[in-house]
Amino acid sequence: MSKYATLPLNTPITLPMHPATKTIATPSVPPYRSDPLDSLATQSSEIMILHSQLLIASTLRAQGVFGGASPSEVRAHFERIRDQLSPNVPSDDLKRYSDIRSPGSQMMHLFLSLCAQVPQYLSDRVGGSLPARDALDCLRDEARTRKFLEAIPESLARIRNTNPSGQVHVVDAGCGPIPIMAIAAAWSDPGVYVTALELNPLSAELAQGIITALDLQDRITITCDDATTYAPSRPIDLIISETISAGLLNEPVVAVMQNLSKHLTARGETLPTGIDVHLGVFPIHQFESPLGHLPYNGLTALLAPTELARIPWKATSPLSRIAARMAIAPCHADSVACAWLTVRLGDAALRMNESLITTPTLVNCLTSDKKIEPLIINALPAPTSIAVFGEPGGPFLIGVLPRNE
Ligand SMILES: C[S@@+](CC[C@H](N)C(=O)[O-])C[C@H]1O[C@@H](n2cnc3c(N)ncnc32)[C@H](O)[C@@H]1O
């Protein structure tokens, strides 16, 4: 078992890269001329995209393209790439997601190339948290990254209005291997100090390497801990947590926010500001995107979508269940029910299909032989309503079609 599985929680990460870490061999490429990505781009095959990303980062570091850059040069480069991130890449645009030259990919290369070593075992699943390799990939979800990065300085400016000269304490809960939100907060305001929590020890270690390379270690503390139970030693002015998955399933944002928001100052803020869950009924033939998401264009809800839940961060009792009932009509035969999120970020929002975290998720049903299957609305006699319920962070939403109403 690697040391990562046994690293105690609540440990500030100060270790150098694990000695067993192997770097990915730097591929032989022509010397850097105008654009180091040119030759590598043509070498990459579609199915090896992420591996290529790591090779590119490794190569850029070996060539000293970013690795030798000063923190201020990296920051200038980061700001240039940030401004190129698209605010509206449809989540089923596979070409954009697999383009190793897209601004989202470039941002990933920039930060990865600062790590002392890029480990080969990025796919390790440690402690039930998101594998580091999947968390890295989040940077390529451009609308998500862009809208969070725009919302952070806006929130901090509001907090600054009420606290013109004091320190501002930000908690980035689930900072990932590239602690992009923590870095953006620290660079937005010199009085910001960030506690960056990460459950996956490998991700925490990579994050620490990046923070050290950027000389931000006095302002950002990477801590390997569980944000759903973590108790901060001082009040929090801003909680940032992108621990969100489509349909509010699988990832713990609700539990994280309900735990940490108890420690918010009176004027404290959260990002997301809130999350709304919507429920809609769609013709089954629309559910055919290669990613298993509904296509962005041509989507027609058969009914005005119902708002399933507005998630209260500051709940008096823990929110353990989301539940709603929606009316349906006989004409809705051969359709499916889906839930999706609106992620509110101050005055902005990530809406349906603008990000992988806002794609619709199929509502499932439990079959008589106890299997989970997509719920197809084609029952006869036609049902008049559907009841949907699920657990935030749970594996699926379950729909029930009552027959005798
Ligand atoms: C979707 S990634 C986002 C990473 C990064 N913040 C970003 O926006 O690019 C979510 C991260 O949260 C971490 N995570 C999940 N559950 C957590 C928990 N309970 N406490 C701390 N971190 C957690 C995962 O390991 C993963 O690295």
The ligand as a Gaussian input file, in Angstrom:
#p B3LYP/6-31G(d) Opt

LIG

0 1
 C      -14.094000      18.633000      -9.118000
 S      -12.518000      18.701000      -8.323000
 C      -12.189000      20.427000      -8.361000
 C      -10.738000      20.758000      -8.187000
 C      -10.416000      22.246000      -8.211000
 N      -11.015000      22.924000      -7.078000
 C      -10.885000      22.898000      -9.478000
 O      -11.873000      23.627000      -9.403000
 O      -10.314000      22.684000     -10.535000
 C      -13.041000      18.412000      -6.639000
 C      -11.906000      18.072000      -5.681000
 O      -12.474000      17.957000      -4.366000
 C      -11.864000      16.872000      -3.687000
 N      -12.802000      16.400000      -2.643000
 C      -13.897000      15.617000      -2.811000
 N      -14.497000      15.416000      -1.638000
 C      -13.788000      16.093000      -0.710000
 C      -13.931000      16.279000       0.697000
 N      -14.912000      15.715000       1.381000
 N      -13.016000      17.042000       1.345000
 C      -11.993000      17.613000       0.658000
 N      -11.811000      17.469000      -0.671000
 C      -12.696000      16.728000      -1.350000
 C      -11.604000      15.839000      -4.774000
 O      -10.597000      14.925000      -4.392000
 C      -11.205000      16.745000      -5.951000
 O       -9.827000      16.958000      -5.973000

